[in-house]
């Protein structure tokens, strides 16, 4: 089964609109067609970003976010990366690369192509949501 990591922007996109990020979470992660890899540092970032006041303008955002984050915490594979990586300009994003290496994930899905300037680390491909959905989605019949 594929192991994936989702950047925080994918989680937020899924919570505020229907689209590929919400399909990845609803149809693949929650339905257990892929395994989400998670570290404590990334989970803390998810919670911090979800708690930002600017998202309160979206109807039922907090209720939906609490439900989804609880599900993701319950069903994800947990890792505690040991090795530090200093690869990206935005140093706070290095924790996603550290998790990728530690978890041996197949994909790191991010909408942040500005800061994720590499396309692979070890075996983990770094892809956009549409690239993942259209090329690597396990629901596709290859």
N, CA, C and O atoms as CSV, one atom per row, in Angstrom:
chain,resi,resn,atom,element,x,y,z
A,1,UNK,N,N,0.841,-1.182,0.000
A,1,UNK,CA,C,0.000,0.000,0.000
A,1,UNK,C,C,0.885,1.245,0.000
A,1,UNK,O,O,1.876,1.320,0.727
A,2,UNK,N,N,0.508,2.218,-0.829
A,2,UNK,CA,C,1.261,3.461,-0.895
A,2,UNK,C,C,1.277,4.171,0.453
A,2,UNK,O,O,0.304,4.158,1.206
A,3,UNK,N,N,2.424,4.791,0.725
A,3,UNK,CA,C,2.554,5.662,1.886
A,3,UNK,C,C,2.679,7.089,1.373
A,3,UNK,O,O,3.516,7.377,0.518
A,4,UNK,N,N,1.845,7.980,1.897
A,4,UNK,CA,C,1.897,9.367,1.453
A,4,UNK,C,C,2.015,10.315,2.643
A,4,UNK,O,O,1.667,9.984,3.776
A,5,UNK,N,N,2.516,11.497,2.337
A,5,UNK,CA,C,2.584,12.607,3.286
A,5,UNK,C,C,1.856,13.755,2.612
A,5,UNK,O,O,2.049,14.006,1.423
A,6,UNK,N,N,1.019,14.451,3.370
A,6,UNK,CA,C,0.367,15.629,2.795
A,6,UNK,C,C,0.861,16.882,3.518
A,6,UNK,O,O,0.876,16.953,4.747
A,7,UNK,N,N,1.260,17.853,2.724
A,7,UNK,CA,C,1.675,19.137,3.261
A,7,UNK,C,C,0.449,19.808,3.888
A,7,UNK,O,O,-0.687,19.491,3.538
A,8,UNK,N,N,0.687,20.718,4.799
A,8,UNK,CA,C,-0.399,21.401,5.502
A,8,UNK,C,C,-1.337,22.106,4.535
A,8,UNK,O,O,-2.543,22.151,4.774
A,9,UNK,N,N,-0.808,22.659,3.447
A,9,UNK,CA,C,-1.665,23.363,2.485
A,9,UNK,C,C,-2.669,22.430,1.819
A,9,UNK,O,O,-3.735,22.877,1.396
A,10,UNK,N,N,-2.353,21.159,1.720
A,10,UNK,CA,C,-3.289,20.176,1.143
A,10,UNK,C,C,-4.437,19.946,2.121
A,10,UNK,O,O,-5.600,19.895,1.719
A,11,UNK,N,N,-4.113,19.809,3.398
A,11,UNK,CA,C,-5.148,19.626,4.417
A,11,UNK,C,C,-6.095,20.831,4.436
A,11,UNK,O,O,-7.314,20.663,4.429
A,12,UNK,N,N,-5.541,22.029,4.461
A,12,UNK,CA,C,-6.375,23.237,4.507
A,12,UNK,C,C,-7.236,23.344,3.250
A,12,UNK,O,O,-8.425,23.651,3.341
A,13,UNK,N,N,-6.655,23.094,2.089
A,13,UNK,CA,C,-7.430,23.136,0.834
A,13,UNK,C,C,-8.598,22.166,0.884
A,13,UNK,O,O,-9.704,22.491,0.452
A,14,UNK,N,N,-8.352,20.980,1.409
A,14,UNK,CA,C,-9.404,19.963,1.498
A,14,UNK,C,C,-10.526,20.402,2.433
A,14,UNK,O,O,-11.690,20.063,2.222
A,15,UNK,N,N,-10.165,21.156,3.465
A,15,UNK,CA,C,-11.162,21.587,4.441
A,15,UNK,C,C,-12.008,22.768,3.962
A,15,UNK,O,O,-13.134,22.949,4.424
A,16,UNK,N,N,-11.475,23.567,3.042
A,16,UNK,CA,C,-12.233,24.759,2.636
A,16,UNK,C,C,-12.899,24.634,1.272
A,16,UNK,O,O,-13.746,25.459,0.930
A,17,UNK,N,N,-12.538,23.627,0.488
A,17,UNK,CA,C,-13.190,23.511,-0.817
A,17,UNK,C,C,-13.158,22.073,-1.323
A,17,UNK,O,O,-12.344,21.256,-0.894
A,18,UNK,N,N,-14.059,21.798,-2.236
A,18,UNK,CA,C,-14.071,20.492,-2.894
A,18,UNK,C,C,-13.063,20.552,-4.033
A,18,UNK,O,O,-12.993,21.546,-4.755
A,19,UNK,N,N,-12.307,19.520,-4.185
A,19,UNK,CA,C,-11.293,19.477,-5.233
A,19,UNK,C,C,-10.406,18.277,-4.994
A,19,UNK,O,O,-10.731,17.399,-4.195
A,20,UNK,N,N,-9.294,18.242,-5.684
A,20,UNK,CA,C,-8.397,17.091,-5.581
A,20,UNK,C,C,-7.883,16.879,-4.152
A,20,UNK,O,O,-7.852,15.734,-3.701
A,21,UNK,N,N,-7.475,17.929,-3.416
A,21,UNK,CA,C,-7.038,17.667,-2.038
A,21,UNK,C,C,-8.109,16.971,-1.201
A,21,UNK,O,O,-7.794,16.062,-0.434
A,22,UNK,N,N,-9.368,17.382,-1.336
A,22,UNK,CA,C,-10.416,16.716,-0.547
A,22,UNK,C,C,-10.644,15.292,-1.033
A,22,UNK,O,O,-10.967,14.417,-0.230
A,23,UNK,N,N,-10.483,15.041,-2.327
A,23,UNK,CA,C,-10.595,13.668,-2.840
A,23,UNK,C,C,-9.480,12.783,-2.275
A,23,UNK,O,O,-9.717,11.632,-1.908
A,24,UNK,N,N,-8.268,13.330,-2.209
A,24,UNK,CA,C,-7.136,12.567,-1.659
A,24,UNK,C,C,-7.435,12.163,-0.214
A,24,UNK,O,O,-7.209,11.018,0.177
A,25,UNK,N,N,-7.943,13.109,0.572
A,25,UNK,CA,C,-8.232,12.802,1.978
A,25,UNK,C,C,-9.443,11.882,2.098
A,25,UNK,O,O,-9.383,10.859,2.780
A,26,UNK,N,N,-10.546,12.244,1.435
A,26,UNK,CA,C,-11.799,11.489,1.611
A,26,UNK,C,C,-11.766,10.106,0.960
A,26,UNK,O,O,-12.165,9.120,1.580
A,27,UNK,N,N,-11.296,10.028,-0.279
A,27,UNK,CA,C,-11.398,8.767,-1.027
A,27,UNK,C,C,-10.180,7.866,-0.901
A,27,UNK,O,O,-10.269,6.663,-1.147
A,28,UNK,N,N,-9.054,8.432,-0.523
A,28,UNK,CA,C,-7.853,7.593,-0.445
A,28,UNK,C,C,-7.402,7.363,1.004
A,28,UNK,O,O,-7.240,6.220,1.429
A,29,UNK,N,N,-7.203,8.440,1.751
A,29,UNK,CA,C,-6.690,8.277,3.116
A,29,UNK,C,C,-7.768,7.696,4.033
A,29,UNK,O,O,-7.550,6.664,4.668
A,30,UNK,N,N,-8.924,8.351,4.105
A,30,UNK,CA,C,-9.962,7.905,5.042
A,30,UNK,C,C,-10.520,6.540,4.657
A,30,UNK,O,O,-10.892,5.757,5.531
A,31,UNK,N,N,-10.582,6.245,3.357
A,31,UNK,CA,C,-11.066,4.928,2.927
A,31,UNK,C,C,-9.962,3.871,2.919
A,31,UNK,O,O,-10.165,2.763,2.422
A,32,UNK,N,N,-8.782,4.217,3.474
A,32,UNK,CA,C,-7.677,3.279,3.674
A,32,UNK,C,C,-7.152,2.649,2.377
A,32,UNK,O,O,-6.807,1.468,2.347
A,33,UNK,N,N,-7.098,3.448,1.316
A,33,UNK,CA,C,-6.499,2.983,0.061
A,33,UNK,C,C,-5.033,3.366,-0.008
A,33,UNK,O,O,-4.276,2.828,-0.816
A,34,UNK,N,N,-4.637,4.306,0.851
A,34,UNK,CA,C,-3.238,4.691,1.036
A,34,UNK,C,C,-3.035,4.901,2.531
A,34,UNK,O,O,-3.997,5.071,3.280
A,35,UNK,N,N,-1.794,4.888,2.951
A,35,UNK,CA,C,-1.481,5.146,4.355
A,35,UNK,C,C,-0.855,6.530,4.484
A,35,UNK,O,O,0.120,6.852,3.806
A,36,UNK,N,N,-1.428,7.335,5.360
A,36,UNK,CA,C,-0.869,8.653,5.654
A,36,UNK,C,C,0.239,8.495,6.685
A,36,UNK,O,O,0.052,7.843,7.712
A,37,UNK,N,N,1.383,9.090,6.410
A,37,UNK,CA,C,2.497,9.107,7.357
A,37,UNK,C,C,2.495,10.462,8.056
A,37,UNK,O,O,2.290,11.502,7.431
A,38,UNK,N,N,2.727,10.425,9.362
A,38,UNK,CA,C,2.616,11.629,10.169
A,38,UNK,C,C,3.690,11.639,11.249
A,38,UNK,O,O,4.001,10.603,11.837
A,39,UNK,N,N,4.248,12.801,11.501
A,39,UNK,CA,C,5.149,12.981,12.644
A,39,UNK,C,C,4.485,13.946,13.612
A,39,UNK,O,O,3.548,14.655,13.244
A,40,UNK,N,N,4.958,13.975,14.829
A,40,UNK,CA,C,4.405,14.878,15.822
A,40,UNK,C,C,4.563,16.340,15.395
A,40,UNK,O,O,3.645,17.140,15.574
A,41,UNK,N,N,5.717,16.689,14.834
A,41,UNK,CA,C,5.956,18.071,14.391
A,41,UNK,C,C,4.954,18.498,13.318
A,41,UNK,O,O,4.466,19.628,13.330
A,42,UNK,N,N,4.656,17.602,12.405
A,42,UNK,CA,C,3.700,17.928,11.343
A,42,UNK,C,C,2.288,17.999,11.911
A,42,UNK,O,O,1.516,18.880,11.535
A,43,UNK,N,N,1.945,17.093,12.801
A,43,UNK,CA,C,0.618,17.134,13.414
A,43,UNK,C,C,0.424,18.451,14.174
A,43,UNK,O,O,-0.646,19.056,14.105
A,44,UNK,N,N,1.441,18.887,14.887
A,44,UNK,CA,C,1.374,20.165,15.609
A,44,UNK,C,C,1.182,21.323,14.625
A,44,UNK,O,O,0.407,22.242,14.891
A,45,UNK,N,N,1.881,21.280,13.496
A,45,UNK,CA,C,1.694,22.328,12.485
A,45,UNK,C,C,0.260,22.306,11.945
A,45,UNK,O,O,-0.357,23.360,11.793
A,46,UNK,N,N,-0.273,21.117,11.655
A,46,UNK,CA,C,-1.666,21.017,11.208
A,46,UNK,C,C,-2.584,21.730,12.205
A,46,UNK,O,O,-3.410,22.553,11.811
A,47,UNK,N,N,-2.438,21.413,13.494
A,47,UNK,CA,C,-3.305,21.998,14.529
A,47,UNK,C,C,-3.147,23.510,14.609
A,47,UNK,O,O,-4.129,24.240,14.747
A,48,UNK,N,N,-1.907,23.973,14.523
A,48,UNK,CA,C,-1.643,25.413,14.614
A,48,UNK,C,C,-2.296,26.151,13.445
A,48,UNK,O,O,-2.942,27.180,13.643
A,49,UNK,N,N,-2.133,25.638,12.253
A,49,UNK,CA,C,-2.684,26.309,11.072
A,49,UNK,C,C,-4.214,26.250,11.080
A,49,UNK,O,O,-4.875,27.244,10.782
A,50,UNK,N,N,-4.767,25.103,11.417
A,50,UNK,CA,C,-6.232,24.964,11.500
A,50,UNK,C,C,-6.826,25.973,12.483
A,50,UNK,O,O,-7.936,26.463,12.276
A,51,UNK,N,N,-6.089,26.283,13.551
A,51,UNK,CA,C,-6.576,27.193,14.576
A,51,UNK,C,C,-6.507,28.670,14.214
A,51,UNK,O,O,-6.953,29.513,14.993
A,52,UNK,N,N,-5.957,29.000,13.048
A,52,UNK,CA,C,-5.839,30.408,12.666
A,52,UNK,C,C,-7.217,31.043,12.455
A,52,UNK,O,O,-8.122,30.453,11.866
A,53,UNK,N,N,-7.328,32.245,12.954
A,53,UNK,CA,C,-8.593,32.979,12.917
A,53,UNK,C,C,-9.132,33.152,11.491
A,53,UNK,O,O,-10.346,33.138,11.288
A,54,UNK,N,N,-8.247,33.316,10.508
A,54,UNK,CA,C,-8.703,33.595,9.144
A,54,UNK,C,C,-9.592,32.490,8.560
A,54,UNK,O,O,-10.342,32.735,7.615
A,55,UNK,N,N,-9.510,31.284,9.116
A,55,UNK,CA,C,-10.332,30.191,8.589
A,55,UNK,C,C,-11.726,30.151,9.204
A,55,UNK,O,O,-12.585,29.397,8.747
A,56,UNK,N,N,-11.952,30.954,10.232
A,56,UNK,CA,C,-13.268,30.944,10.888
A,56,UNK,C,C,-14.371,31.495,9.985
A,56,UNK,O,O,-15.557,31.302,10.254
A,57,UNK,N,N,-13.974,32.181,8.915
A,57,UNK,CA,C,-14.989,32.713,7.993
A,57,UNK,C,C,-15.646,31.609,7.161
A,57,UNK,O,O,-16.709,31.820,6.579
A,58,UNK,N,N,-15.020,30.448,7.106
A,58,UNK,CA,C,-15.597,29.335,6.347
A,58,UNK,C,C,-16.604,28.595,7.223
A,58,UNK,O,O,-16.312,28.237,8.364
A,59,UNK,N,N,-17.777,28.378,6.676
A,59,UNK,CA,C,-18.875,27.758,7.415
A,59,UNK,C,C,-18.473,26.368,7.936
A,59,UNK,O,O,-17.993,25.523,7.180
A,60,UNK,N,N,-18.675,26.157,9.213
A,60,UNK,CA,C,-18.394,24.873,9.875
A,60,UNK,C,C,-16.937,24.412,9.757
A,60,UNK,O,O,-16.652,23.223,9.908
A,61,UNK,N,N,-16.017,25.338,9.490
A,61,UNK,CA,C,-14.618,24.956,9.307
A,61,UNK,C,C,-14.069,24.225,10.528
A,61,UNK,O,O,-13.479,23.153,10.398
A,62,UNK,N,N,-14.261,24.801,11.709
A,62,UNK,CA,C,-13.685,24.232,12.933
A,62,UNK,C,C,-14.250,22.841,13.215
A,62,UNK,O,O,-13.509,21.939,13.608
A,63,UNK,N,N,-15.549,22.662,13.019
A,63,UNK,CA,C,-16.185,21.358,13.256
A,63,UNK,C,C,-15.616,20.314,12.294
A,63,UNK,O,O,-15.227,19.219,12.700
A,64,UNK,N,N,-15.578,20.679,11.014
A,64,UNK,CA,C,-15.046,19.754,10.005
A,64,UNK,C,C,-13.562,19.472,10.263
A,64,UNK,O,O,-13.118,18.327,10.184
A,65,UNK,N,N,-12.809,20.517,10.569
A,65,UNK,CA,C,-11.373,20.356,10.808
A,65,UNK,C,C,-11.113,19.428,11.990
A,65,UNK,O,O,-10.250,18.553,11.916
A,66,UNK,N,N,-11.857,19.615,13.077
A,66,UNK,CA,C,-11.677,18.752,14.248
A,66,UNK,C,C,-11.987,17.298,13.919
A,66,UNK,O,O,-11.278,16.392,14.359
A,67,UNK,N,N,-13.036,17.077,13.153
A,67,UNK,CA,C,-13.414,15.722,12.760
A,67,UNK,C,C,-12.325,15.082,11.888
A,67,UNK,O,O,-11.893,13.958,12.145
A,68,UNK,N,N,-11.894,15.805,10.867
A,68,UNK,CA,C,-10.892,15.274,9.929
A,68,UNK,C,C,-9.555,15.048,10.633
A,68,UNK,O,O,-8.924,14.009,10.444
A,69,UNK,N,N,-9.121,16.012,11.441
A,69,UNK,CA,C,-7.821,15.873,12.105
A,69,UNK,C,C,-7.832,14.700,13.084
A,69,UNK,O,O,-6.828,14.004,13.234
A,70,UNK,N,N,-8.962,14.483,13.743
A,70,UNK,CA,C,-9.087,13.328,14.634
A,70,UNK,C,C,-8.990,12.016,13.882
A,70,UNK,O,O,-8.321,11.083,14.325
A,71,UNK,N,N,-9.663,11.950,12.740
A,71,UNK,CA,C,-9.588,10.743,11.900
A,71,UNK,C,C,-8.165,10.508,11.409
A,71,UNK,O,O,-7.659,9.388,11.477
A,72,UNK,N,N,-7.520,11.563,10.913
A,72,UNK,CA,C,-6.157,11.418,10.400
A,72,UNK,C,C,-5.209,10.954,11.498
A,72,UNK,O,O,-4.337,10.119,11.258
A,73,UNK,N,N,-5.376,11.489,12.689
A,73,UNK,CA,C,-4.514,11.078,13.795
A,73,UNK,C,C,-4.721,9.595,14.108
A,73,UNK,O,O,-3.758,8.877,14.376
A,74,UNK,N,N,-5.960,9.142,14.076
A,74,UNK,CA,C,-6.275,7.745,14.398
A,74,UNK,C,C,-5.744,6.761,13.362
A,74,UNK,O,O,-5.275,5.682,13.724
A,75,UNK,N,N,-5.810,7.115,12.084
A,75,UNK,CA,C,-5.500,6.128,11.031
A,75,UNK,C,C,-4.095,6.244,10.447
A,75,UNK,O,O,-3.687,5.397,9.652
A,76,UNK,N,N,-3.352,7.279,10.829
A,76,UNK,CA,C,-2.038,7.476,10.223
A,76,UNK,C,C,-0.977,6.578,10.846
A,76,UNK,O,O,-1.130,6.078,11.960
A,77,UNK,N,N,0.097,6.392,10.094
A,77,UNK,CA,C,1.299,5.724,10.605
A,77,UNK,C,C,2.150,6.816,11.240
A,77,UNK,O,O,2.435,7.828,10.600
A,78,UNK,N,N,2.558,6.624,12.491
A,78,UNK,CA,C,3.301,7.657,13.221
A,78,UNK,C,C,4.803,7.381,13.161
A,78,UNK,O,O,5.261,6.245,13.283
A,79,UNK,N,N,5.536,8.455,12.970
A,79,UNK,CA,C,6.996,8.364,12.912
A,79,UNK,C,C,7.605,9.490,13.731
A,79,UNK,O,O,7.001,10.546,13.919
A,80,UNK,N,N,8.806,9.241,14.209
A,80,UNK,CA,C,9.553,10.237,14.956
A,80,UNK,C,C,10.918,10.385,14.281
A,80,UNK,O,O,11.885,9.739,14.685
A,81,UNK,N,N,10.995,11.235,13.251
A,81,UNK,CA,C,12.258,11.347,12.504
A,81,UNK,C,C,13.438,11.705,13.396
A,81,UNK,O,O,13.352,12.576,14.261
A,82,UNK,N,N,14.534,11.008,13.159
A,82,UNK,CA,C,15.744,11.187,13.955
A,82,UNK,C,C,16.707,12.138,13.252
A,82,UNK,O,O,17.304,13.010,13.883
A,83,UNK,N,N,16.852,11.962,11.943
A,83,UNK,CA,C,17.827,12.738,11.183
A,83,UNK,C,C,17.252,14.066,10.746
A,83,UNK,O,O,16.124,14.144,10.260
A,84,UNK,N,N,18.047,15.115,10.925
A,84,UNK,CA,C,17.650,16.456,10.504
A,84,UNK,C,C,18.115,16.682,9.065
A,84,UNK,O,O,19.202,16.256,8.674
A,85,UNK,N,N,17.287,17.346,8.306
A,85,UNK,CA,C,17.595,17.667,6.912
A,85,UNK,C,C,17.539,19.181,6.779
A,85,UNK,O,O,16.644,19.832,7.318
A,86,UNK,N,N,18.510,19.732,6.054
A,86,UNK,CA,C,18.553,21.176,5.812
A,86,UNK,C,C,18.664,21.398,4.312
A,86,UNK,O,O,19.735,21.722,3.798
A,87,UNK,N,N,17.560,21.221,3.621
A,87,UNK,CA,C,17.548,21.231,2.165
A,87,UNK,C,C,16.768,22.412,1.593
A,87,UNK,O,O,17.143,22.962,0.558
A,88,UNK,N,N,15.691,22.800,2.260
A,88,UNK,CA,C,14.767,23.778,1.695
A,88,UNK,C,C,15.011,25.181,2.238
A,88,UNK,O,O,15.491,25.351,3.359
A,89,UNK,N,N,14.673,26.179,1.430
A,89,UNK,CA,C,14.830,27.574,1.833
A,89,UNK,C,C,13.950,27.891,3.027
A,89,UNK,O,O,14.397,28.527,3.981
A,90,UNK,N,N,12.690,27.446,2.979
A,90,UNK,CA,C,11.791,27.607,4.125
A,90,UNK,C,C,12.102,26.469,5.094
A,90,UNK,O,O,11.627,25.344,4.938
A,91,UNK,N,N,12.916,26.796,6.101
A,91,UNK,CA,C,13.423,25.774,7.030
A,91,UNK,C,C,12.308,24.992,7.710
A,91,UNK,O,O,12.501,23.826,8.053
A,92,UNK,N,N,11.146,25.608,7.914
A,92,UNK,CA,C,10.054,24.905,8.596
A,92,UNK,C,C,9.491,23.763,7.752
A,92,UNK,O,O,8.816,22.882,8.284
A,93,UNK,N,N,9.757,23.766,6.452
A,93,UNK,CA,C,9.275,22.684,5.590
A,93,UNK,C,C,10.187,21.462,5.593
A,93,UNK,O,O,9.801,20.403,5.100
A,94,UNK,N,N,11.393,21.598,6.143
A,94,UNK,CA,C,12.315,20.455,6.180
A,94,UNK,C,C,11.741,19.270,6.953
A,94,UNK,O,O,12.124,18.128,6.700
A,95,UNK,N,N,10.824,19.527,7.898
A,95,UNK,CA,C,10.232,18.426,8.677
A,95,UNK,C,C,9.473,17.456,7.774
A,95,UNK,O,O,9.355,16.276,8.105
A,96,UNK,N,N,8.956,17.932,6.642
A,96,UNK,CA,C,8.268,17.046,5.702
A,96,UNK,C,C,9.275,16.121,5.005
A,96,UNK,O,O,8.985,14.949,4.765
A,97,UNK,N,N,10.451,16.653,4.686
A,97,UNK,CA,C,11.510,15.822,4.091
A,97,UNK,C,C,12.031,14.817,5.109
A,97,UNK,O,O,12.302,13.666,4.765
A,98,UNK,N,N,12.173,15.245,6.352
A,98,UNK,CA,C,12.636,14.343,7.409
A,98,UNK,C,C,11.659,13.180,7.584
A,98,UNK,O,O,12.070,12.029,7.737
A,99,UNK,N,N,10.369,13.491,7.560
A,99,UNK,CA,C,9.358,12.431,7.651
A,99,UNK,C,C,9.414,11.523,6.421
A,99,UNK,O,O,9.277,10.306,6.540
A,100,UNK,N,N,9.613,12.109,5.253
A,100,UNK,CA,C,9.686,11.314,4.023
A,100,UNK,C,C,10.796,10.274,4.117
A,100,UNK,O,O,10.593,9.112,3.765
A,101,UNK,N,N,11.960,10.684,4.586
A,101,UNK,CA,C,13.097,9.772,4.708
A,101,UNK,C,C,12.819,8.721,5.789
A,101,UNK,O,O,13.031,7.529,5.566
A,102,UNK,N,N,12.350,9.158,6.943
A,102,UNK,CA,C,12.094,8.241,8.060
A,102,UNK,C,C,11.012,7.215,7.739
A,102,UNK,O,O,11.136,6.044,8.098
A,103,UNK,N,N,9.947,7.657,7.062
A,103,UNK,CA,C,8.798,6.779,6.813
A,103,UNK,C,C,8.932,5.969,5.531
A,103,UNK,O,O,8.156,5.045,5.285
A,104,UNK,N,N,9.922,6.324,4.716
A,104,UNK,CA,C,10.080,5.667,3.424
A,104,UNK,C,C,8.803,5.851,2.582
A,104,UNK,O,O,8.370,4.934,1.884
A,105,UNK,N,N,8.220,7.039,2.664
A,105,UNK,CA,C,6.972,7.332,1.947
A,105,UNK,C,C,7.190,7.287,0.439
A,105,UNK,O,O,8.288,7.537,-0.058
A,106,UNK,N,N,6.123,6.964,-0.267
A,106,UNK,CA,C,6.177,6.953,-1.730
A,106,UNK,C,C,6.023,8.361,-2.295
A,106,UNK,O,O,6.663,8.717,-3.284
A,107,UNK,N,N,5.150,9.173,-1.645
A,107,UNK,CA,C,4.844,10.508,-2.164
A,107,UNK,C,C,4.709,11.524,-1.043
A,107,UNK,O,O,4.190,11.231,0.035
A,108,UNK,N,N,5.188,12.717,-1.327
A,108,UNK,CA,C,4.929,13.902,-0.519
A,108,UNK,C,C,4.124,14.824,-1.425
A,108,UNK,O,O,4.612,15.282,-2.457
A,109,UNK,N,N,2.884,15.089,-1.024
A,109,UNK,CA,C,1.981,15.874,-1.860
A,109,UNK,C,C,1.911,17.286,-1.304
A,109,UNK,O,O,1.570,17.490,-0.139
A,110,UNK,N,N,2.239,18.268,-2.155
A,110,UNK,CA,C,2.253,19.661,-1.736
A,110,UNK,C,C,1.800,20.578,-2.859
A,110,UNK,O,O,2.043,20.311,-4.036
A,111,UNK,N,N,1.147,21.650,-2.484
A,111,UNK,CA,C,0.810,22.693,-3.444
A,111,UNK,C,C,1.868,23.782,-3.438
A,111,UNK,O,O,1.755,24.762,-4.174
A,112,UNK,N,N,2.881,23.621,-2.625
A,112,UNK,CA,C,3.905,24.633,-2.408
A,112,UNK,C,C,5.126,24.381,-3.296
A,112,UNK,O,O,6.194,24.020,-2.802
A,113,UNK,N,N,4.962,24.570,-4.591
A,113,UNK,CA,C,6.072,24.301,-5.502
A,113,UNK,C,C,7.160,25.375,-5.425
A,113,UNK,O,O,8.279,25.162,-5.891
A,114,UNK,N,N,6.832,26.518,-4.841
A,114,UNK,CA,C,7.813,27.601,-4.691
A,114,UNK,C,C,8.912,27.192,-3.696
A,114,UNK,O,O,10.094,27.438,-3.933
A,115,UNK,N,N,8.509,26.570,-2.590
A,115,UNK,CA,C,9.492,26.202,-1.564
A,115,UNK,C,C,10.045,24.790,-1.726
A,115,UNK,O,O,11.193,24.526,-1.368
A,116,UNK,N,N,9.234,23.883,-2.265
A,116,UNK,CA,C,9.719,22.516,-2.492
A,116,UNK,C,C,10.349,22.474,-3.883
A,116,UNK,O,O,9.696,22.147,-4.874
A,117,UNK,N,N,11.635,22.816,-3.925
A,117,UNK,CA,C,12.338,22.974,-5.194
A,117,UNK,C,C,12.989,21.683,-5.684
A,117,UNK,O,O,13.601,21.666,-6.752
A,118,UNK,N,N,12.864,20.618,-4.925
A,118,UNK,CA,C,13.387,19.323,-5.363
A,118,UNK,C,C,12.195,18.440,-5.730
A,118,UNK,O,O,11.089,18.656,-5.235
A,119,UNK,N,N,12.412,17.463,-6.583
A,119,UNK,CA,C,11.279,16.610,-6.982
A,119,UNK,C,C,11.329,15.224,-6.348
A,119,UNK,O,O,10.437,14.403,-6.559
A,120,UNK,N,N,12.388,14.969,-5.561
A,120,UNK,CA,C,12.509,13.664,-4.927
A,120,UNK,C,C,13.506,13.746,-3.779
A,120,UNK,O,O,14.486,14.489,-3.840
A,121,UNK,N,N,13.237,12.965,-2.722
A,121,UNK,CA,C,14.226,12.771,-1.660
A,121,UNK,C,C,14.200,11.285,-1.315
A,121,UNK,O,O,13.162,10.733,-0.950
A,122,UNK,N,N,15.363,10.654,-1.439
A,122,UNK,CA,C,15.446,9.184,-1.336
A,122,UNK,C,C,14.419,8.594,-2.306
A,122,UNK,O,O,14.470,8.874,-3.503
A,123,UNK,N,N,13.471,7.765,-1.789
A,123,UNK,CA,C,12.492,7.168,-2.712
A,123,UNK,C,C,11.202,7.978,-2.822
A,123,UNK,O,O,10.317,7.619,-3.599
A,124,UNK,N,N,11.080,9.068,-2.056
A,124,UNK,CA,C,9.839,9.839,-1.999
A,124,UNK,C,C,9.773,10.879,-3.115
A,124,UNK,O,O,10.605,11.784,-3.190
A,125,UNK,N,N,8.763,10.733,-3.987
A,125,UNK,CA,C,8.530,11.732,-5.030
A,125,UNK,C,C,7.736,12.886,-4.442
A,125,UNK,O,O,6.793,12.678,-3.679
A,126,UNK,N,N,8.123,14.098,-4.799
A,126,UNK,CA,C,7.417,15.296,-4.337
A,126,UNK,C,C,6.562,15.775,-5.504
A,126,UNK,O,O,7.076,16.162,-6.554
A,127,UNK,N,N,5.244,15.739,-5.299
A,127,UNK,CA,C,4.304,15.996,-6.391
A,127,UNK,C,C,3.191,16.960,-5.965
A,127,UNK,O,O,2.918,17.135,-4.778
A,128,UNK,N,N,2.564,17.573,-6.956
A,128,UNK,CA,C,1.400,18.417,-6.689
A,128,UNK,C,C,0.177,17.512,-6.539
A,128,UNK,O,O,0.218,16.347,-6.937
A,129,UNK,N,N,-0.910,18.038,-5.967
A,129,UNK,CA,C,-2.112,17.214,-5.827
A,129,UNK,C,C,-2.635,16.695,-7.170
A,129,UNK,O,O,-3.005,15.525,-7.273
A,130,UNK,N,N,-2.669,17.545,-8.193
A,130,UNK,CA,C,-3.193,17.078,-9.485
A,130,UNK,C,C,-2.265,16.069,-10.136
A,130,UNK,O,O,-2.730,15.118,-10.763
A,131,UNK,N,N,-0.973,16.260,-9.998
A,131,UNK,CA,C,-0.019,15.283,-10.539
A,131,UNK,C,C,-0.217,13.936,-9.849
A,131,UNK,O,O,-0.248,12.895,-10.505
A,132,UNK,N,N,-0.351,13.960,-8.522
A,132,UNK,CA,C,-0.575,12.715,-7.794
A,132,UNK,C,C,-1.891,12.059,-8.226
A,132,UNK,O,O,-1.926,10.871,-8.549
A,133,UNK,N,N,-2.958,12.837,-8.227
A,133,UNK,CA,C,-4.295,12.299,-8.519
A,133,UNK,C,C,-4.352,11.703,-9.930
A,133,UNK,O,O,-4.938,10.640,-10.138
A,134,UNK,N,N,-3.747,12.388,-10.884
A,134,UNK,CA,C,-3.849,11.966,-12.290
A,134,UNK,C,C,-2.826,10.919,-12.713
A,134,UNK,O,O,-3.049,10.210,-13.695
A,135,UNK,N,N,-1.705,10.804,-11.994
A,135,UNK,CA,C,-0.666,9.855,-12.405
A,135,UNK,C,C,-0.438,8.702,-11.439
A,135,UNK,O,O,-0.128,7.592,-11.869
A,136,UNK,N,N,-0.586,8.947,-10.139
A,136,UNK,CA,C,-0.159,7.955,-9.151
A,136,UNK,C,C,-1.278,7.440,-8.246
A,136,UNK,O,O,-1.050,6.564,-7.412
A,137,UNK,N,N,-2.454,7.969,-8.407
A,137,UNK,CA,C,-3.631,7.590,-7.626
A,137,UNK,C,C,-3.831,6.070,-7.695
A,137,UNK,O,O,-3.936,5.527,-8.795
A,138,UNK,N,N,-3.885,5.376,-6.568
A,138,UNK,CA,C,-4.038,3.921,-6.600
A,138,UNK,C,C,-5.394,3.461,-7.145
A,138,UNK,O,O,-5.574,2.281,-7.445
A,139,UNK,N,N,-6.346,4.389,-7.274
A,139,UNK,CA,C,-7.634,4.025,-7.879
A,139,UNK,C,C,-7.545,3.902,-9.393
A,139,UNK,O,O,-8.414,3.299,-10.022
A,140,UNK,N,N,-6.498,4.472,-9.978
A,140,UNK,CA,C,-6.312,4.386,-11.429
A,140,UNK,C,C,-5.908,2.962,-11.788
A,140,UNK,O,O,-5.131,2.327,-11.073
A,141,UNK,N,N,-6.426,2.479,-12.871
A,141,UNK,CA,C,-6.044,1.149,-13.351
A,141,UNK,C,C,-4.842,1.322,-14.275
A,141,UNK,O,O,-4.977,1.762,-15.416
A,142,UNK,N,N,-3.673,0.969,-13.765
A,142,UNK,CA,C,-2.438,1.144,-14.560
A,142,UNK,C,C,-2.259,-0.011,-15.513
A,142,UNK,O,O,-1.284,-0.047,-16.263
